[in-house]
Amino acid sequence: MVEHARNGGRGRMIGVLFGALSYDVIDKIIIALKMDALIQDTIKGVILIIVIMIQVAGPQIKEFFGRKGTRSSE
């Protein structure tokens, strides 16, 4: 599953729109707080890294909890 994510994966239009709008809202909040430009770029970079980590680790976490919750009949 991780291999699929590294090769581009599959995106849906609604996900792209939600991501772009969320990122824009975060950008507007940072600008409204009148933070330094370097801090703005750092915050945006950290957010992108967190989102990518969630995307990569998400299927593994889902698989882990999926296996843990099911019981085999022995």
PQR file with spaces between the fields and no chain letter, atoms N, CA, C, O and H, PARSE charges and radii, in Angstrom:
ATOM       1  N    MET     1       0.822   -1.195    0.000 -0.4000 1.5000
ATOM       2  CA   MET     1       0.000    0.000    0.000 -0.0000 2.0000
ATOM       3  C    MET     1       0.863    1.254    0.000  0.5500 1.7000
ATOM       4  O    MET     1       0.519    2.231   -0.666 -0.5500 1.4000
ATOM       5  N    VAL     2       1.956    1.251    0.718 -0.4000 1.5000
ATOM       6  CA   VAL     2       2.845    2.402    0.749 -0.0000 2.0000
ATOM       7  C    VAL     2       3.471    2.609   -0.621  0.5500 1.7000
ATOM       8  O    VAL     2       3.676    3.745   -1.049 -0.5500 1.4000
ATOM       9  H    VAL     2       2.235    0.457    1.259  0.4000 1.0000
ATOM      10  N    GLU     3       3.774    1.521   -1.305 -0.4000 1.5000
ATOM      11  CA   GLU     3       4.356    1.608   -2.640 -0.0000 2.0000
ATOM      12  C    GLU     3       3.425    2.390   -3.569  0.5500 1.7000
ATOM      13  O    GLU     3       3.874    3.192   -4.387 -0.5500 1.4000
ATOM      14  H    GLU     3       3.608    0.599   -0.957  0.4000 1.0000
ATOM      15  N    HIS     4       2.124    2.141   -3.427 -0.4000 1.5000
ATOM      16  CA   HIS     4       1.132    2.838   -4.242 -0.0000 2.0000
ATOM      17  C    HIS     4       1.186    4.340   -3.961  0.5500 1.7000
ATOM      18  O    HIS     4       1.089    5.142   -4.889 -0.5500 1.4000
ATOM      19  H    HIS     4       1.760    1.489   -2.762  0.4000 1.0000
ATOM      20  N    ALA     5       1.340    4.729   -2.696 -0.4000 1.5000
ATOM      21  CA   ALA     5       1.386    6.146   -2.333 -0.0000 2.0000
ATOM      22  C    ALA     5       2.625    6.819   -2.914  0.5500 1.7000
ATOM      23  O    ALA     5       2.567    7.981   -3.316 -0.5500 1.4000
ATOM      24  H    ALA     5       1.420    4.077   -1.942  0.4000 1.0000
ATOM      25  N    ARG     6       3.728    6.110   -2.960 -0.4000 1.5000
ATOM      26  CA   ARG     6       4.953    6.705   -3.494 -0.0000 2.0000
ATOM      27  C    ARG     6       4.895    6.871   -4.999  0.5500 1.7000
ATOM      28  O    ARG     6       5.616    7.698   -5.558 -0.5500 1.4000
ATOM      29  H    ARG     6       3.775    5.166   -2.634  0.4000 1.0000
ATOM      30  N    ASN     7       4.059    6.110   -5.657 -0.4000 1.5000
ATOM      31  CA   ASN     7       3.949    6.187   -7.112 -0.0000 2.0000
ATOM      32  C    ASN     7       2.873    7.174   -7.554  0.5500 1.7000
ATOM      33  O    ASN     7       2.496    7.187   -8.726 -0.5500 1.4000
ATOM      34  H    ASN     7       3.473    5.438   -5.204  0.4000 1.0000
ATOM      35  N    GLY     8       2.388    7.977   -6.661 -0.4000 1.5000
ATOM      36  CA   GLY     8       1.417    8.989   -7.026 -0.0000 2.0000
ATOM      37  C    GLY     8       0.053    8.753   -6.420  0.5500 1.7000
ATOM      38  O    GLY     8      -0.678    9.705   -6.144 -0.5500 1.4000
ATOM      39  H    GLY     8       2.694    7.966   -5.709  0.4000 1.0000
ATOM      40  N    GLY     9      -0.295    7.516   -6.213 -0.4000 1.5000
ATOM      41  CA   GLY     9      -1.589    7.226   -5.600 -0.0000 2.0000
ATOM      42  C    GLY     9      -2.745    7.688   -6.458  0.5500 1.7000
ATOM      43  O    GLY     9      -2.590    7.956   -7.650 -0.5500 1.4000
ATOM      44  H    GLY     9       0.298    6.743   -6.437  0.4000 1.0000
ATOM      45  N    ARG    10      -3.903    7.777   -5.836 -0.4000 1.5000
ATOM      46  CA   ARG    10      -5.098    8.252   -6.526 -0.0000 2.0000
ATOM      47  C    ARG    10      -5.695    9.384   -5.714  0.5500 1.7000
ATOM      48  O    ARG    10      -5.881    9.267   -4.503 -0.5500 1.4000
ATOM      49  H    ARG    10      -4.029    7.559   -4.868  0.4000 1.0000
ATOM      50  N    GLY    11      -5.988   10.464   -6.385 -0.4000 1.5000
ATOM      51  CA   GLY    11      -6.599   11.593   -5.707 -0.0000 2.0000
ATOM      52  C    GLY    11      -7.991   11.826   -6.237  0.5500 1.7000
ATOM      53  O    GLY    11      -8.301   11.491   -7.380 -0.5500 1.4000
ATOM      54  H    GLY    11      -5.837   10.559   -7.369  0.4000 1.0000
ATOM      55  N    ARG    12      -8.808   12.389   -5.420 -0.4000 1.5000
ATOM      56  CA   ARG    12     -10.164   12.734   -5.852 -0.0000 2.0000
ATOM      57  C    ARG    12     -10.289   14.242   -5.844  0.5500 1.7000
ATOM      58  O    ARG    12      -9.628   14.922   -5.059 -0.5500 1.4000
ATOM      59  H    ARG    12      -8.557   12.661   -4.491  0.4000 1.0000
ATOM      60  N    MET    13     -11.121   14.757   -6.700 -0.4000 1.5000
ATOM      61  CA   MET    13     -11.271   16.199   -6.845 -0.0000 2.0000
ATOM      62  C    MET    13     -11.713   16.841   -5.535  0.5500 1.7000
ATOM      63  O    MET    13     -11.235   17.922   -5.192 -0.5500 1.4000
ATOM      64  H    MET    13     -11.658   14.204   -7.338  0.4000 1.0000
ATOM      65  N    ILE    14     -12.602   16.209   -4.808 -0.4000 1.5000
ATOM      66  CA   ILE    14     -13.091   16.787   -3.552 -0.0000 2.0000
ATOM      67  C    ILE    14     -11.944   16.884   -2.539  0.5500 1.7000
ATOM      68  O    ILE    14     -11.877   17.848   -1.777 -0.5500 1.4000
ATOM      69  H    ILE    14     -12.990   15.331   -5.086  0.4000 1.0000
ATOM      70  N    GLY    15     -11.066   15.918   -2.527 -0.4000 1.5000
ATOM      71  CA   GLY    15      -9.917   15.954   -1.625 -0.0000 2.0000
ATOM      72  C    GLY    15      -8.949   17.067   -1.979  0.5500 1.7000
ATOM      73  O    GLY    15      -8.407   17.742   -1.103 -0.5500 1.4000
ATOM      74  H    GLY    15     -11.121   15.135   -3.147  0.4000 1.0000
ATOM      75  N    VAL    16      -8.741   17.247   -3.267 -0.4000 1.5000
ATOM      76  CA   VAL    16      -7.856   18.319   -3.734 -0.0000 2.0000
ATOM      77  C    VAL    16      -8.444   19.678   -3.355  0.5500 1.7000
ATOM      78  O    VAL    16      -7.731   20.547   -2.853 -0.5500 1.4000
ATOM      79  H    VAL    16      -9.181   16.699   -3.978  0.4000 1.0000
ATOM      80  N    LEU    17      -9.735   19.858   -3.592 -0.4000 1.5000
ATOM      81  CA   LEU    17     -10.381   21.132   -3.251 -0.0000 2.0000
ATOM      82  C    LEU    17     -10.347   21.387   -1.751  0.5500 1.7000
ATOM      83  O    LEU    17     -10.050   22.500   -1.317 -0.5500 1.4000
ATOM      84  H    LEU    17     -10.315   19.152   -3.999  0.4000 1.0000
ATOM      85  N    PHE    18     -10.649   20.365   -0.958 -0.4000 1.5000
ATOM      86  CA   PHE    18     -10.628   20.515    0.497 -0.0000 2.0000
ATOM      87  C    PHE    18      -9.223   20.870    0.977  0.5500 1.7000
ATOM      88  O    PHE    18      -9.062   21.744    1.830 -0.5500 1.4000
ATOM      89  H    PHE    18     -10.890   19.461   -1.311  0.4000 1.0000
ATOM      90  N    GLY    19      -8.216   20.206    0.441 -0.4000 1.5000
ATOM      91  CA   GLY    19      -6.837   20.487    0.828 -0.0000 2.0000
ATOM      92  C    GLY    19      -6.418   21.896    0.461  0.5500 1.7000
ATOM      93  O    GLY    19      -5.785   22.587    1.259 -0.5500 1.4000
ATOM      94  H    GLY    19      -8.346   19.496   -0.251  0.4000 1.0000
ATOM      95  N    ALA    20      -6.768   22.326   -0.742 -0.4000 1.5000
ATOM      96  CA   ALA    20      -6.401   23.672   -1.184 -0.0000 2.0000
ATOM      97  C    ALA    20      -7.107   24.740   -0.360  0.5500 1.7000
ATOM      98  O    ALA    20      -6.496   25.741    0.014 -0.5500 1.4000
ATOM      99  H    ALA    20      -7.282   21.764   -1.390  0.4000 1.0000
ATOM     100  N    LEU    21      -8.381   24.534   -0.077 -0.4000 1.5000
ATOM     101  CA   LEU    21      -9.126   25.504    0.728 -0.0000 2.0000
ATOM     102  C    LEU    21      -8.603   25.552    2.166  0.5500 1.7000
ATOM     103  O    LEU    21      -8.485   26.627    2.755 -0.5500 1.4000
ATOM     104  H    LEU    21      -8.877   23.720   -0.382  0.4000 1.0000
ATOM     105  N    SER    22      -8.295   24.391    2.718 -0.4000 1.5000
ATOM     106  CA   SER    22      -7.755   24.346    4.076 -0.0000 2.0000
ATOM     107  C    SER    22      -6.422   25.074    4.150  0.5500 1.7000
ATOM     108  O    SER    22      -6.175   25.846    5.077 -0.5500 1.4000
ATOM     109  H    SER    22      -8.391   23.518    2.239  0.4000 1.0000
ATOM     110  N    TYR    23      -5.580   24.826    3.181 -0.4000 1.5000
ATOM     111  CA   TYR    23      -4.264   25.466    3.142 -0.0000 2.0000
ATOM     112  C    TYR    23      -4.413   26.978    2.985  0.5500 1.7000
ATOM     113  O    TYR    23      -3.660   27.744    3.587 -0.5500 1.4000
ATOM     114  H    TYR    23      -5.781   24.199    2.429  0.4000 1.0000
ATOM     115  N    ASP    24      -5.377   27.405    2.182 -0.4000 1.5000
ATOM     116  CA   ASP    24      -5.617   28.832    1.987 -0.0000 2.0000
ATOM     117  C    ASP    24      -6.111   29.485    3.274  0.5500 1.7000
ATOM     118  O    ASP    24      -5.685   30.591    3.608 -0.5500 1.4000
ATOM     119  H    ASP    24      -5.989   26.783    1.693  0.4000 1.0000
ATOM     120  N    VAL    25      -7.000   28.817    3.996 -0.4000 1.5000
ATOM     121  CA   VAL    25      -7.502   29.354    5.264 -0.0000 2.0000
ATOM     122  C    VAL    25      -6.359   29.491    6.272  0.5500 1.7000
ATOM     123  O    VAL    25      -6.251   30.504    6.965 -0.5500 1.4000
ATOM     124  H    VAL    25      -7.345   27.919    3.726  0.4000 1.0000
ATOM     125  N    ILE    26      -5.514   28.471    6.347 -0.4000 1.5000
ATOM     126  CA   ILE    26      -4.362   28.536    7.250 -0.0000 2.0000
ATOM     127  C    ILE    26      -3.459   29.694    6.859  0.5500 1.7000
ATOM     128  O    ILE    26      -2.955   30.407    7.727 -0.5500 1.4000
ATOM     129  H    ILE    26      -5.602   27.649    5.785  0.4000 1.0000
ATOM     130  N    ASP    27      -3.249   29.887    5.569 -0.4000 1.5000
ATOM     131  CA   ASP    27      -2.414   30.985    5.076 -0.0000 2.0000
ATOM     132  C    ASP    27      -3.011   32.334    5.484  0.5500 1.7000
ATOM     133  O    ASP    27      -2.283   33.222    5.927 -0.5500 1.4000
ATOM     134  H    ASP    27      -3.658   29.307    4.864  0.4000 1.0000
ATOM     135  N    LYS    28      -4.316   32.492    5.339 -0.4000 1.5000
ATOM     136  CA   LYS    28      -4.978   33.754    5.711 -0.0000 2.0000
ATOM     137  C    LYS    28      -4.857   34.016    7.212  0.5500 1.7000
ATOM     138  O    LYS    28      -4.658   35.158    7.629 -0.5500 1.4000
ATOM     139  H    LYS    28      -4.907   31.770    4.979  0.4000 1.0000
ATOM     140  N    ILE    29      -4.976   32.967    8.022 -0.4000 1.5000
ATOM     141  CA   ILE    29      -4.845   33.127    9.473 -0.0000 2.0000
ATOM     142  C    ILE    29      -3.437   33.577    9.835  0.5500 1.7000
ATOM     143  O    ILE    29      -3.254   34.483   10.648 -0.5500 1.4000
ATOM     144  H    ILE    29      -5.138   32.040    7.683  0.4000 1.0000
ATOM     145  N    ILE    30      -2.451   32.942    9.229 -0.4000 1.5000
ATOM     146  CA   ILE    30      -1.055   33.306    9.503 -0.0000 2.0000
ATOM     147  C    ILE    30      -0.799   34.759    9.105  0.5500 1.7000
ATOM     148  O    ILE    30      -0.130   35.488    9.837 -0.5500 1.4000
ATOM     149  H    ILE    30      -2.599   32.206    8.568  0.4000 1.0000
ATOM     150  N    ILE    31      -1.316   35.183    7.968 -0.4000 1.5000
ATOM     151  CA   ILE    31      -1.135   36.565    7.516 -0.0000 2.0000
ATOM     152  C    ILE    31      -1.849   37.532    8.461  0.5500 1.7000
ATOM     153  O    ILE    31      -1.312   38.593    8.780 -0.5500 1.4000
ATOM     154  H    ILE    31      -1.860   34.590    7.373  0.4000 1.0000
ATOM     155  N    ALA    32      -3.062   37.172    8.912 -0.4000 1.5000
ATOM     156  CA   ALA    32      -3.816   38.030    9.821 -0.0000 2.0000
ATOM     157  C    ALA    32      -3.093   38.217   11.158  0.5500 1.7000
ATOM     158  O    ALA    32      -3.225   39.257   11.803 -0.5500 1.4000
ATOM     159  H    ALA    32      -3.498   36.310    8.653  0.4000 1.0000
ATOM     160  N    LEU    33      -2.332   37.203   11.565 -0.4000 1.5000
ATOM     161  CA   LEU    33      -1.570   37.310   12.808 -0.0000 2.0000
ATOM     162  C    LEU    33      -0.293   38.126   12.632  0.5500 1.7000
ATOM     163  O    LEU    33       0.434   38.363   13.597 -0.5500 1.4000
ATOM     164  H    LEU    33      -2.225   36.358   11.042  0.4000 1.0000
ATOM     165  N    LYS    34      -0.022   38.551   11.407 -0.4000 1.5000
ATOM     166  CA   LYS    34       1.132   39.403   11.066 -0.0000 2.0000
ATOM     167  C    LYS    34       2.454   38.803   11.542  0.5500 1.7000
ATOM     168  O    LYS    34       3.263   39.465   12.192 -0.5500 1.4000
ATOM     169  H    LYS    34      -0.612   38.358   10.623  0.4000 1.0000
ATOM     170  N    MET    35       2.646   37.534   11.201 -0.4000 1.5000
ATOM     171  CA   MET    35       3.892   36.849   11.551 -0.0000 2.0000
ATOM     172  C    MET    35       4.966   37.167   10.519  0.5500 1.7000
ATOM     173  O    MET    35       4.666   37.578    9.398 -0.5500 1.4000
ATOM     174  H    MET    35       1.989   36.995   10.673  0.4000 1.0000
ATOM     175  N    ASP    36       6.205   36.974   10.907 -0.4000 1.5000
ATOM     176  CA   ASP    36       7.337   37.169   10.024 -0.0000 2.0000
ATOM     177  C    ASP    36       7.239   36.195    8.840  0.5500 1.7000
ATOM     178  O    ASP    36       6.709   35.095    8.992 -0.5500 1.4000
ATOM     179  H    ASP    36       6.449   36.640   11.818  0.4000 1.0000
ATOM     180  N    ALA    37       7.740   36.585    7.681 -0.4000 1.5000
ATOM     181  CA   ALA    37       7.656   35.760    6.467 -0.0000 2.0000
ATOM     182  C    ALA    37       8.349   34.408    6.655  0.5500 1.7000
ATOM     183  O    ALA    37       7.857   33.389    6.172 -0.5500 1.4000
ATOM     184  H    ALA    37       8.171   37.478    7.558  0.4000 1.0000
ATOM     185  N    LEU    38       9.479   34.395    7.348 -0.4000 1.5000
ATOM     186  CA   LEU    38      10.196   33.141    7.580 -0.0000 2.0000
ATOM     187  C    LEU    38       9.364   32.183    8.439  0.5500 1.7000
ATOM     188  O    LEU    38       9.337   30.978    8.190 -0.5500 1.4000
ATOM     189  H    LEU    38       9.880   35.223    7.740  0.4000 1.0000
ATOM     190  N    ILE    39       8.699   32.724    9.435 -0.4000 1.5000
ATOM     191  CA   ILE    39       7.845   31.887   10.289 -0.0000 2.0000
ATOM     192  C    ILE    39       6.655   31.370    9.489  0.5500 1.7000
ATOM     193  O    ILE    39       6.239   30.225    9.665 -0.5500 1.4000
ATOM     194  H    ILE    39       8.721   33.703    9.638  0.4000 1.0000
ATOM     195  N    GLN    40       6.104   32.209    8.609 -0.4000 1.5000
ATOM     196  CA   GLN    40       4.986   31.778    7.765 -0.0000 2.0000
ATOM     197  C    GLN    40       5.384   30.572    6.918  0.5500 1.7000
ATOM     198  O    GLN    40       4.660   29.578    6.858 -0.5500 1.4000
ATOM     199  H    GLN    40       6.442   33.139    8.466  0.4000 1.0000
ATOM     200  N    ASP    41       6.537   30.669    6.266 -0.4000 1.5000
ATOM     201  CA   ASP    41       7.006   29.567    5.428 -0.0000 2.0000
ATOM     202  C    ASP    41       7.297   28.321    6.252  0.5500 1.7000
ATOM     203  O    ASP    41       7.036   27.204    5.803 -0.5500 1.4000
ATOM     204  H    ASP    41       7.125   31.476    6.315  0.4000 1.0000
ATOM     205  N    THR    42       7.831   28.501    7.443 -0.4000 1.5000
ATOM     206  CA   THR    42       8.128   27.359    8.319 -0.0000 2.0000
ATOM     207  C    THR    42       6.842   26.648    8.731  0.5500 1.7000
ATOM     208  O    THR    42       6.768   25.419    8.700 -0.5500 1.4000
ATOM     209  H    THR    42       8.042   29.408    7.807  0.4000 1.0000
ATOM     210  N    ILE    43       5.844   27.414    9.112 -0.4000 1.5000
ATOM     211  CA   ILE    43       4.561   26.818    9.520 -0.0000 2.0000
ATOM     212  C    ILE    43       3.930   26.064    8.357  0.5500 1.7000
ATOM     213  O    ILE    43       3.429   24.954    8.539 -0.5500 1.4000
ATOM     214  H    ILE    43       5.904   28.412    9.137  0.4000 1.0000
ATOM     215  N    LYS    44       3.949   26.649    7.175 -0.4000 1.5000
ATOM     216  CA   LYS    44       3.383   25.977    5.994 -0.0000 2.0000
ATOM     217  C    LYS    44       4.142   24.681    5.689  0.5500 1.7000
ATOM     218  O    LYS    44       3.531   23.665    5.357 -0.5500 1.4000
ATOM     219  H    LYS    44       4.356   27.550    7.028  0.4000 1.0000
ATOM     220  N    GLY    45       5.461   24.720    5.800 -0.4000 1.5000
ATOM     221  CA   GLY    45       6.265   23.520    5.558 -0.0000 2.0000
ATOM     222  C    GLY    45       5.982   22.422    6.561  0.5500 1.7000
ATOM     223  O    GLY    45       5.872   21.253    6.189 -0.5500 1.4000
ATOM     224  H    GLY    45       5.957   25.545    6.070  0.4000 1.0000
ATOM     225  N    VAL    46       5.861   22.786    7.839 -0.4000 1.5000
ATOM     226  CA   VAL    46       5.559   21.800    8.879 -0.0000 2.0000
ATOM     227  C    VAL    46       4.191   21.169    8.632  0.5500 1.7000
ATOM     228  O    VAL    46       4.022   19.961    8.798 -0.5500 1.4000
ATOM     229  H    VAL    46       5.951   23.735    8.141  0.4000 1.0000
ATOM     230  N    ILE    47       3.221   21.984    8.237 -0.4000 1.5000
ATOM     231  CA   ILE    47       1.879   21.456    7.948 -0.0000 2.0000
ATOM     232  C    ILE    47       1.943   20.463    6.792  0.5500 1.7000
ATOM     233  O    ILE    47       1.323   19.401    6.859 -0.5500 1.4000
ATOM     234  H    ILE    47       3.359   22.965    8.103  0.4000 1.0000
ATOM     235  N    LEU    48       2.681   20.789    5.738 -0.4000 1.5000
ATOM     236  CA   LEU    48       2.797   19.868    4.603 -0.0000 2.0000
ATOM     237  C    LEU    48       3.471   18.561    5.009  0.5500 1.7000
ATOM     238  O    LEU    48       3.046   17.489    4.580 -0.5500 1.4000
ATOM     239  H    LEU    48       3.185   21.651    5.684  0.4000 1.0000
ATOM     240  N    ILE    49       4.503   18.638    5.820 -0.4000 1.5000
ATOM     241  CA   ILE    49       5.188   17.420    6.272 -0.0000 2.0000
ATOM     242  C    ILE    49       4.248   16.551    7.099  0.5500 1.7000
ATOM     243  O    ILE    49       4.232   15.331    6.936 -0.5500 1.4000
ATOM     244  H    ILE    49       4.849   19.509    6.168  0.4000 1.0000
ATOM     245  N    ILE    50       3.471   17.160    7.977 -0.4000 1.5000
ATOM     246  CA   ILE    50       2.521   16.400    8.803 -0.0000 2.0000
ATOM     247  C    ILE    50       1.475   15.718    7.931  0.5500 1.7000
ATOM     248  O    ILE    50       1.143   14.553    8.152 -0.5500 1.4000
ATOM     249  H    ILE    50       3.484   18.151    8.109  0.4000 1.0000
ATOM     250  N    VAL    51       0.955   16.439    6.943 -0.4000 1.5000
ATOM     251  CA   VAL    51      -0.064   15.862    6.054 -0.0000 2.0000
ATOM     252  C    VAL    51       0.507   14.683    5.273  0.5500 1.7000
ATOM     253  O    VAL    51      -0.157   13.657    5.127 -0.5500 1.4000
ATOM     254  H    VAL    51       1.224   17.385    6.763  0.4000 1.0000
ATOM     255  N    ILE    52       1.725   14.819    4.774 -0.4000 1.5000
ATOM     256  CA   ILE    52       2.348   13.723    4.026 -0.0000 2.0000
ATOM     257  C    ILE    52       2.583   12.524    4.929  0.5500 1.7000
ATOM     258  O    ILE    52       2.368   11.387    4.509 -0.5500 1.4000
ATOM     259  H    ILE    52       2.265   15.652    4.892  0.4000 1.0000
ATOM     260  N    MET    53       3.020   12.755    6.160 -0.4000 1.5000
ATOM     261  CA   MET    53       3.234   11.648    7.098 -0.0000 2.0000
ATOM     262  C    MET    53       1.927   10.920    7.396  0.5500 1.7000
ATOM     263  O    MET    53       1.903    9.694    7.496 -0.5500 1.4000
ATOM     264  H    MET    53       3.195   13.679    6.501  0.4000 1.0000
ATOM     265  N    ILE    54       0.845   11.674    7.538 -0.4000 1.5000
ATOM     266  CA   ILE    54      -0.460   11.056    7.785 -0.0000 2.0000
ATOM     267  C    ILE    54      -0.886   10.220    6.586  0.5500 1.7000
ATOM     268  O    ILE    54      -1.414    9.120    6.751 -0.5500 1.4000
ATOM     269  H    ILE    54       0.864   12.670    7.457  0.4000 1.0000
ATOM     270  N    GLN    55      -0.660   10.736    5.376 -0.4000 1.5000
ATOM     271  CA   GLN    55      -1.038    9.992    4.178 -0.0000 2.0000
ATOM     272  C    GLN    55      -0.255    8.694    4.042  0.5500 1.7000
ATOM     273  O    GLN    55      -0.814    7.667    3.657 -0.5500 1.4000
ATOM     274  H    GLN    55      -0.231   11.630    5.242  0.4000 1.0000
ATOM     275  N    VAL    56       1.018    8.736    4.352 -0.4000 1.5000
ATOM     276  CA   VAL    56       1.851    7.541    4.218 -0.0000 2.0000
ATOM     277  C    VAL    56       1.553    6.543    5.319  0.5500 1.7000
ATOM     278  O    VAL    56       1.464    5.342    5.063 -0.5500 1.4000
ATOM     279  H    VAL    56       1.472    9.570    4.664  0.4000 1.0000
ATOM     280  N    ALA    57       1.397    7.031    6.549 -0.4000 1.5000
ATOM     281  CA   ALA    57       1.194    6.131    7.688 -0.0000 2.0000
ATOM     282  C    ALA    57      -0.265    5.714    7.855  0.5500 1.7000
ATOM     283  O    ALA    57      -0.546    4.729    8.538 -0.5500 1.4000
ATOM     284  H    ALA    57       1.470    8.006    6.757  0.4000 1.0000
ATOM     285  N    GLY    58      -1.188    6.437    7.250 -0.4000 1.5000
ATOM     286  CA   GLY    58      -2.615    6.150    7.413 -0.0000 2.0000
ATOM     287  C    GLY    58      -3.008    4.720    7.089  0.5500 1.7000
ATOM     288  O    GLY    58      -3.652    4.074    7.915 -0.5500 1.4000
ATOM     289  H    GLY    58      -0.959    7.237    6.695  0.4000 1.0000
ATOM     290  N    PRO    59      -2.647    4.192    5.918 -0.5600 1.5000
ATOM     291  CA   PRO    59      -3.015    2.810    5.601  0.2800 2.0000
ATOM     292  C    PRO    59      -2.397    1.789    6.568  0.5500 1.7000
ATOM     293  O    PRO    59      -3.024    0.779    6.887 -0.5500 1.4000
ATOM     294  N    GLN    60      -1.190    2.049    7.024 -0.4000 1.5000
ATOM     295  CA   GLN    60      -0.550    1.132    7.969 -0.0000 2.0000
ATOM     296  C    GLN    60      -1.272    1.150    9.303  0.5500 1.7000
ATOM     297  O    GLN    60      -1.466    0.100    9.915 -0.5500 1.4000
ATOM     298  H    GLN    60      -0.680    2.870    6.765  0.4000 1.0000
ATOM     299  N    ILE    61      -1.672    2.322    9.760 -0.4000 1.5000
ATOM     300  CA   ILE    61      -2.409    2.428   11.023 -0.0000 2.0000
ATOM     301  C    ILE    61      -3.765    1.756   10.896  0.5500 1.7000
ATOM     302  O    ILE    61      -4.199    1.043   11.800 -0.5500 1.4000
ATOM     303  H    ILE    61      -1.514    3.175    9.262  0.4000 1.0000
ATOM     304  N    LYS    62      -4.436    1.984    9.766 -0.4000 1.5000
ATOM     305  CA   LYS    62      -5.749    1.373    9.545 -0.0000 2.0000
ATOM     306  C    LYS    62      -5.627   -0.156    9.530  0.5500 1.7000
ATOM     307  O    LYS    62      -6.465   -0.857   10.098 -0.5500 1.4000
ATOM     308  H    LYS    62      -4.084    2.563    9.031  0.4000 1.0000
ATOM     309  N    GLU    63      -4.588   -0.659    8.883 -0.4000 1.5000
ATOM     310  CA   GLU    63      -4.366   -2.102    8.822 -0.0000 2.0000
ATOM     311  C    GLU    63      -4.074   -2.663   10.212  0.5500 1.7000
ATOM     312  O    GLU    63      -4.570   -3.732   10.565 -0.5500 1.4000
ATOM     313  H    GLU    63      -3.908   -0.090    8.422  0.4000 1.0000
ATOM     314  N    PHE    64      -3.277   -1.950   10.998 -0.4000 1.5000
ATOM     315  CA   PHE    64      -2.935   -2.404   12.348 -0.0000 2.0000
ATOM     316  C    PHE    64      -4.177   -2.520   13.208  0.5500 1.7000
ATOM     317  O    PHE    64      -4.380   -3.542   13.863 -0.5500 1.4000
ATOM     318  H    PHE    64      -2.874   -1.081   10.711  0.4000 1.0000
ATOM     319  N    PHE    65      -5.011   -1.493   13.219 -0.4000 1.5000
ATOM     320  CA   PHE    65      -6.210   -1.532   14.050 -0.0000 2.0000
ATOM     321  C    PHE    65      -7.256   -2.469   13.470  0.5500 1.7000
ATOM     322  O    PHE    65      -8.065   -3.021   14.217 -0.5500 1.4000
ATOM     323  H    PHE    65      -4.846   -0.663   12.687  0.4000 1.0000
ATOM     324  N    GLY    66      -7.260   -2.661   12.157 -0.4000 1.5000
ATOM     325  CA   GLY    66      -8.190   -3.609   11.548 -0.0000 2.0000
ATOM     326  C    GLY    66      -7.879   -5.031   11.959  0.5500 1.7000
ATOM     327  O    GLY    66      -8.790   -5.810   12.241 -0.5500 1.4000
ATOM     328  H    GLY    66      -6.604   -2.213   11.550  0.4000 1.0000
ATOM     329  N    ARG    67      -6.599   -5.382   11.995 -0.4000 1.5000
ATOM     330  CA   ARG    67      -6.197   -6.726   12.422 -0.0000 2.0000
ATOM     331  C    ARG    67      -6.440   -6.933   13.901  0.5500 1.7000
ATOM     332  O    ARG    67      -6.857   -8.013   14.321 -0.5500 1.4000
ATOM     333  H    ARG    67      -5.859   -4.750   11.766  0.4000 1.0000
ATOM     334  N    LYS    68      -6.184   -5.912   14.689 -0.4000 1.5000
ATOM     335  CA   LYS    68      -6.320   -6.019   16.127 -0.0000 2.0000
ATOM     336  C    LYS    68      -7.781   -6.240   16.537  0.5500 1.7000
ATOM     337  O    LYS    68      -8.061   -6.953   17.501 -0.5500 1.4000
ATOM     338  H    LYS    68      -5.846   -5.034   14.349  0.4000 1.0000
ATOM     339  N    GLY    69      -8.699   -5.627   15.803 -0.4000 1.5000
ATOM     340  CA   GLY    69     -10.111   -5.704   16.144 -0.0000 2.0000
ATOM     341  C    GLY    69     -10.781   -6.992   15.713  0.5500 1.7000
ATOM     342  O    GLY    69     -11.825   -7.347   16.259 -0.5500 1.4000
ATOM     343  H    GLY    69      -8.471   -5.047   15.020  0.4000 1.0000
ATOM     344  N    THR    70     -10.213   -7.703   14.751 -0.4000 1.5000
ATOM     345  CA   THR    70     -10.838   -8.945   14.286 -0.0000 2.0000
ATOM     346  C    THR    70     -10.254  -10.135   15.011  0.5500 1.7000
ATOM     347  O    THR    70      -9.063  -10.178   15.317 -0.5500 1.4000
ATOM     348  H    THR    70      -9.364   -7.414   14.307  0.4000 1.0000
ATOM     349  N    ARG    71     -11.106  -11.088   15.278 -0.4000 1.5000
ATOM     350  CA   ARG    71     -10.659  -12.316   15.940 -0.0000 2.0000
ATOM     351  C    ARG    71     -10.857  -13.489   14.983  0.5500 1.7000
ATOM     352  O    ARG    71     -11.883  -13.603   14.313 -0.5500 1.4000
ATOM     353  H    ARG    71     -12.074  -11.052   15.030  0.4000 1.0000
ATOM     354  N    SER    72      -9.881  -14.326   14.940 -0.4000 1.5000
ATOM     355  CA   SER    72      -9.994  -15.501   14.085 -0.0000 2.0000
ATOM     356  C    SER    72     -10.664  -16.616   14.865  0.5500 1.7000
ATOM     357  O    SER    72     -10.504  -16.726   16.080 -0.5500 1.4000
ATOM     358  H    SER    72      -9.047  -14.233   15.485  0.4000 1.0000
ATOM     359  N    SER    73     -11.421  -17.446   14.147 -0.4000 1.5000
ATOM     360  CA   SER    73     -12.081  -18.563   14.813 -0.0000 2.0000
ATOM     361  C    SER    73     -11.151  -19.764   14.824  0.5500 1.7000
ATOM     362  O    SER    73     -10.878  -20.380   13.793 -0.5500 1.4000
ATOM     363  H    SER    73     -11.551  -17.357   13.159  0.4000 1.0000
ATOM     364  N    GLU    74     -10.678  -20.074   16.009 -0.4000 1.5000
ATOM     365  CA   GLU    74      -9.744  -21.193   16.144 -0.0000 2.0000
ATOM     366  C    GLU    74     -10.415  -22.356   16.817  0.5500 1.7000
ATOM     367  O    GLU    74      -9.790  -23.397   17.022 -0.5500 1.4000
ATOM     368  H    GLU    74     -10.899  -19.574   16.846  0.4000 1.0000
